[in-house]
Amino acid sequence: MTTWENVRYLRDKWLAKTDFHFLSDNSGSDELKEHRQFLRDVPQNYDTPDEALIALADNQILQSVPE
């Protein structure tokens, strides 16, 4: 069973992996900015954790974030 805590864990993990793009001497691409905003909005945009997890899994840029 997926919980909001699981979704937030994944979201925070993906956000952390892209944080370095936004250090003071580096600015991320517009595409990356949009995807990070998508991640931050996940809890507000989906009614259930399962819906949110599916949306995260379908997000193409997240699939390319290195481990």
Stockholm file with secondary structure:
# STOCKHOLM 1.0

chainA/1-67         MTTWENVRYLRDKWLAKTDFHFLSDNSGSDELKEHRQFLRDVPQNYDTPDEALIALADNQILQSVPE
#=GR chainA/1-67 SS CCCHHHHHHHHHHHHHHHGGGGSTTCCCCHHHHHHHHHHHHHHHHCSSHHHHHHHHHHCHHHHTSCC
#=GC SS_cons        CCCHHHHHHHHHHHHHHHGGGGSTTCCCCHHHHHHHHHHHHHHHHCSSHHHHHHHHHHCHHHHTSCC
//
